[in-house]
Amino acid sequence: MVRRAVIFDMDGVLINSYRAHMLAWMRLGEKLGRPITEQEFVPTFGRRNREIFHALWPDIPDGEVERLGDWKENAYREIVTRDFPAMDGARELLDALKAAGFTLAIGSSGPPENIEVALRGLGRDCLFDAIVSGPEVVHGKPEPEVFLKAAAKLSIEPPRCAVLEDSLAGLEAARRAGMVAIGLTGTFDRAPLAEKADLVVESLRELAPETIAALMDARLSP
């Protein structure tokens, strides 16, 4: 049997975490006495904390970034745990892929604690064979490192991997990794995602194991 893998981004794909992250960053802004708006937050969503700090508060010393980042992540986990926002169709897709023989992984720029909270909320942590989180990655998306490390952990070649992403940087990373790139609307509209993705869907319920397998086969065909 041919081994195939699907690598999931976490935020905006398996968990509808946009609002929780935004609220956590806004709380941090209030704590710092330097509030931010949603318009300022949007371009940073899905990026690593250090990059977000440089975008929103570039004069904060590097020595403070880690401490304040930890504060923000604790606030985020508190918000998510109180009312877990699973993406519609996430559990069903994970179950269907596993039943069809796919190997599953997480490739996220988030901290491992956030991933643990999300998988616990989904109730599907046992389905994943590999997890790559932010601290394991030197070069964030759009660099392909996070997805290539996930494929290496799974011992599956990149062309036999598909990536589910909601961000432009994530889709670009999937393309650079030589993997099938599937975009999910929400964080971004269809048009910009379509410029980087092999397929764009508006809901995880539009995806089936056969659809993803067909995209891989088309890429592998001579």
C-alpha positions in Angstrom: 0.0 0.0 0.0 1.3 3.5 -1.0 1.9 5.6 2.1 0.4 9.1 2.0 0.3 11.8 4.6 -1.7 14.9 5.4 0.0 17.6 7.4 -2.3 20.0 9.2 -1.7 23.5 10.2 -3.4 24.0 13.6 -4.7 27.6 13.8 -7.5 28.3 11.4 -7.6 24.7 10.1 -8.4 22.3 12.9 -9.2 25.0 15.5 -11.0 28.3 14.7 -8.5 30.2 16.8 -8.5 33.5 15.1 -10.7 35.3 17.7 -8.9 33.7 20.6 -5.5 34.8 19.3 -6.7 38.3 18.5 -8.3 38.7 22.0 -5.1 37.5 23.6 -2.9 39.9 21.6 -5.4 42.7 22.4 -5.2 41.9 26.1 -1.4 42.1 25.9 -1.6 45.4 24.1 -3.8 46.7 26.9 -1.4 45.4 29.5 1.4 47.2 27.8 -0.7 50.4 27.5 -0.3 50.1 23.7 -3.6 48.7 22.4 -3.9 47.3 18.9 -6.8 47.1 16.4 -8.1 44.1 14.5 -6.7 45.7 11.3 -3.3 45.7 12.8 -3.6 42.1 14.0 -4.8 40.5 10.7 -1.5 40.6 8.8 0.3 38.9 11.7 -2.0 35.9 12.1 -0.2 32.6 11.7 3.2 34.1 12.1 5.7 33.3 15.0 5.5 35.4 18.1 8.8 37.1 17.6 7.8 38.2 14.2 4.5 39.5 15.5 6.2 41.6 18.2 8.5 43.1 15.6 5.5 44.0 13.5 3.3 45.4 16.3 5.8 46.7 18.8 9.2 46.9 17.2 10.8 48.8 20.0 10.2 46.1 22.7 13.6 44.6 23.6 14.3 41.1 22.5 14.9 40.1 26.1 11.2 40.9 26.9 9.7 39.2 23.8 9.9 35.7 25.3 8.4 36.7 28.6 5.5 38.7 27.0 5.0 36.0 24.5 4.5 33.4 27.2 2.0 35.8 28.9 0.0 36.1 25.6 0.0 32.3 25.1 -1.3 31.7 28.6 -4.1 34.2 27.9 -4.8 32.4 24.6 -5.1 29.0 26.2 -7.4 30.3 28.9 -9.7 31.7 26.2 -9.7 28.5 24.1 -10.2 26.1 27.0 -13.2 28.0 28.2 -15.1 27.5 24.9 -13.2 25.2 22.5 -13.8 26.4 18.8 -13.3 23.3 16.7 -13.4 23.9 12.9 -16.5 22.5 11.3 -15.9 19.1 9.9 -12.4 18.7 11.4 -13.1 15.6 13.5 -15.0 13.9 10.6 -12.1 14.6 8.2 -9.5 13.3 10.5 -11.5 10.1 11.1 -12.0 9.6 7.4 -8.4 10.1 6.5 -7.2 7.7 9.2 -9.7 5.1 8.1 -8.5 5.4 4.6 -4.9 4.7 5.6 -3.4 8.2 5.6 -0.7 9.1 8.0 -1.4 12.4 9.9 0.8 15.1 11.3 0.7 18.6 12.7 3.0 21.3 11.3 2.4 24.5 13.3 4.4 27.6 14.3 2.6 27.6 17.7 4.0 26.4 21.0 3.5 22.7 21.9 1.3 23.6 24.8 -1.2 25.2 22.4 -1.2 22.1 20.2 -1.8 19.9 23.2 -4.8 22.1 24.2 -6.2 21.9 20.6 -5.8 18.1 20.2 -7.3 17.6 23.6 -10.3 19.7 22.6 -10.7 17.8 19.4 -10.4 14.5 21.1 -8.2 13.2 18.3 -4.7 13.3 19.7 -4.2 9.6 19.2 -4.6 9.9 15.4 -1.4 11.9 14.8 1.9 10.2 14.1 4.1 13.3 14.2 3.9 16.8 15.6 6.3 19.7 14.7 5.8 22.9 16.8 7.3 26.3 16.8 10.3 25.7 19.0 11.5 23.0 16.6 11.6 25.4 13.7 14.4 27.9 13.0 12.9 29.4 9.8 9.1 30.0 10.0 6.6 29.9 7.1 6.9 30.7 4.2 10.1 28.7 4.6 9.2 25.0 4.2 11.2 23.8 7.2 8.1 22.9 9.4 6.6 20.7 6.8 9.8 19.1 5.7 10.5 18.2 9.3 7.0 16.7 9.6 7.6 14.6 6.5 11.0 13.4 7.9 9.4 12.4 11.2 6.8 10.4 9.2 9.5 8.9 6.8 7.3 9.9 3.9 8.6 11.7 0.8 7.3 15.3 0.3 5.4 14.6 -2.9 3.3 12.1 -1.1 2.3 14.7 1.5 -0.6 17.2 1.4 -0.7 20.3 3.5 -3.9 21.9 4.8 -3.4 25.6 5.4 -5.4 28.8 5.8 -2.6 31.3 5.4 -0.7 32.5 2.4 2.6 32.0 4.1 1.7 28.4 4.9 0.6 27.6 1.4 3.8 29.0 0.0 5.8 26.9 2.5 3.9 23.8 1.3 4.7 24.6 -2.3 8.4 25.2 -1.5 8.4 21.8 0.3 7.1 20.1 -2.9 3.8 19.1 -1.3 0.2 19.3 -2.4 -1.1 22.6 -1.0 -4.8 22.8 0.0 -6.1 26.2 1.1 -9.1 26.7 3.5 -10.8 30.0 3.3 -11.6 32.0 6.4 -8.4 33.9 7.3 -8.0 34.8 3.7 -10.5 34.9 0.8 -10.5 32.4 -2.1 -8.7 34.6 -4.7 -5.3 35.1 -2.9 -5.3 31.5 -1.7 -6.0 30.2 -5.2 -2.8 31.8 -6.4 -0.7 29.5 -4.2 -2.9 26.4 -3.7 -3.6 23.3 -5.7 -7.1 23.3 -4.3 -9.2 25.8 -2.3 -12.2 24.8 -0.2 -14.5 26.8 2.0 -15.1 24.0 4.4 -13.3 20.9 5.6 -16.5 19.0 4.7 -15.7 19.5 1.0 -12.6 17.3 1.4 -12.5 13.5 1.2 -9.5 11.1 1.2 -10.2 10.3 -2.5 -9.9 14.0 -3.4 -6.6 14.4 -1.6 -5.2 11.2 -3.1 -6.1 12.3 -6.6 -4.2 15.6 -6.1 -1.1 13.7 -5.0 -1.4 11.3 -8.0 -1.7 14.2 -10.4 1.5 15.7 -9.0 3.3 12.4 -9.2 2.2 11.6 -12.7 5.0 12.0 -15.3 
